[in-house]
Amino acid sequence: MDIVPVEWIKNQNDKNTREKNCKVNILTEDFAYIRNFHRQIPNYKITPLKTLANLACHLNLGGIWVKDEGYRFRLGSFKATGGTFAIFKFIVEKIGADENFHYCDLFKEEVRNKINNIVFATATDGNHGQGVAWAARKLGCNSVVYVHKLTSKPRIDTIKENGAKVVIVDGNYDDAVRQCNEDAKKNGWEIISDTAWEGYNKVPKWVIQGYSTLFMEIQEQFNAQGVIKPTHVFLQAGVGSLAVAGCEFYLKLFGKDRPKLIIVEPDRADCIFQSAKSNSKNGTSVSGDLNTKMAGLACGDPNPIAWESIRYLADAFIKVPDYVAGCGMRILGLPLNGDEEVISGESGAVTIGALKFIMHRPELKELREHLELDNKSEVLLINTERNTDPIHYREVVWEGAISVPKKYRLYRS
Ligand SMILES: Cc1ncc(COP(=O)(O)O)c(C=O)c1O
C-alpha cells in the first residue's frame, strides 16, 4: 500500500497554555555577538535567500523563499554555524576569557598552548561532525567523529578530509551518541554534541545559539526586499535543534506576532511528531534502524532542551515518506522558468516537497486552513544542505529514484 504523502497533527495544547509556556529558553545570547563571531571566520559570507516566485504562484501562495545553506563556509550545510560557535564558547570558558575575546584571539600563542591538547568528539548524521572536524582542525586540535552504520561513504570521506578520525558504530544515530559519550569519558575528550541529555546541555545550547546567525541573515535579507517577516516557517527536524533555533528566534523577535511554525520529519524517524502526539514533558523516542533517505534527520531521541520549547511553539507537526523529499530535490533542482535553482539533499529538500503536497492534495484542506496558507502567505524554507552525496543526488534527480507513487502524482500521462 502506498504511504500517504503527509501526516500531520496540530499542537495538542490550547492557546492559553501555549502562550503561557512560550519562552526563550535557549537563544538567550545576544544575536549580534554570535553574528560578529561568525563574521570573523575567514570566507564567511551570507548564504543566499532565493525566491521561487513562479512556484509560489503555481501553488497559490504569496511567496516562497529558500535560505540556501548549501553555500555555508564551503562545507555545504548550516551545521557549521553551530559547531564553530560551541567550540568558541567552550574555549572562552576554558581559558577564562571575557566578552572582549574574539575569533582572532584563538590563534595567539598563549591561547594555542592552552588548547592544543584538546580532542573534540561528537556523534553525527554527517554534517555536524564535518563542522566540528573543520573547526577543530582550524584550531590545531584533533577530533573523533562517531557515525552510524547507515552513513554513506561520501559523508564519511568528507569528515575524514576535514581531519577527523571516524568511528563507525554498529547501530543507529542514537547508538552513535551513546558510544561517543562513553568513549569520551574514558579518554578525556571534550564532547561537542548538537543534542543534550541529562547532565549535559551547556554545549548543545551553544550549538543551537550558533544557528541563530542564519536566521539573523534571513531577517536582514527579508528586510532588504521589503518583507518584515515570513508568515510561515517550515523547519525540518532530526533531534530538533535547528527547529528550536527557528522557533525561539521568531518568538524573541516577534512575540505573539511570530510566523506560524511547522516541524517536518521523515515518517521513519519521527521523534518530534511522536512527542507532539504524546504531548509529554520529556518527549517520546522512536527506535529501530531509522532507515530514511533523509540522512540528516534520522534521529530517534528528541533533544530534550529543544522539545521543551518546540512543544509550545510549533503550530503543526508533519511527517512524510522519502518520496516527498525526493520530489522536493527535483522541484528545487529543476525550477520553473525564471525561479532560482537550489541544489539540495533529501534533508534539505523535504520542506518544499511537503509544501507542494500540502497545497495540492484535497485531503490536506484542513491542514491548509489550520495554517492559513493562502495567496498572501510568505513561506520560508531552509535548504539545510547541498548535495553532500553527489552520486546519490544524480540517482534521484537524473534517474528518478524515490519517485512519487502514481496515486499521488499531479501530472499523469
Ligand atoms: C542537512 C540537515 N538538515 C537538518 C538537520 C536537522 O537538524 P537537527 O538534528 O538539529 O534537528 C540535520 C542534522 O544533522 C542535517 O544534517
The ligand as an SDF file (V2000), in Angstrom:
LIG
                    3D

 16 16  0  0  0  0  0  0  0  0999 V2000
   21.0570   18.5610    6.3710 C   0  0  0  0  0  0  0  0  0  0  0  0
   20.4220   18.5690    7.7030 C   0  0  0  0  0  0  0  0  0  0  0  0
   19.2230   19.1400    7.8260 N   0  0  0  0  0  0  0  0  0  0  0  0
   18.5870   19.1650    9.0110 C   0  0  0  0  0  0  0  0  0  0  0  0
   19.1470   18.5810   10.1340 C   0  0  0  0  0  0  0  0  0  0  0  0
   18.3410   18.5520   11.3970 C   0  0  0  0  0  0  0  0  0  0  0  0
   18.9120   19.1790   12.4570 O   0  0  0  0  0  0  0  0  0  0  0  0
   18.5610   18.7590   13.9540 P   0  0  0  0  0  0  0  0  0  0  0  0
   19.1820   17.4300   14.2130 O   0  0  0  0  0  0  0  0  0  0  0  0
   19.1320   19.8690   14.7110 O   0  0  0  0  0  0  0  0  0  0  0  0
   17.0890   18.6820   14.0830 O   0  0  0  0  0  0  0  0  0  0  0  0
   20.4040   17.9690   10.0310 C   0  0  0  0  0  0  0  0  0  0  0  0
   21.0550   17.3390   11.1880 C   0  0  0  0  0  0  0  0  0  0  0  0
   22.0560   16.6780   11.1000 O   0  0  0  0  0  0  0  0  0  0  0  0
   21.0720   17.9750    8.7860 C   0  0  0  0  0  0  0  0  0  0  0  0
   22.2640   17.4150    8.6200 O   0  0  0  0  0  0  0  0  0  0  0  0
  1  2  1  0
  2  3  1  0
  2 15  2  0
  3  4  2  0
  4  5  1  0
  5  6  1  0
  5 12  2  0
  6  7  1  0
  7  8  1  0
  8  9  2  0
  8 10  1  0
  8 11  1  0
 12 13  1  0
 12 15  1  0
 13 14  2  0
 15 16  1  0
M  END
$$$$
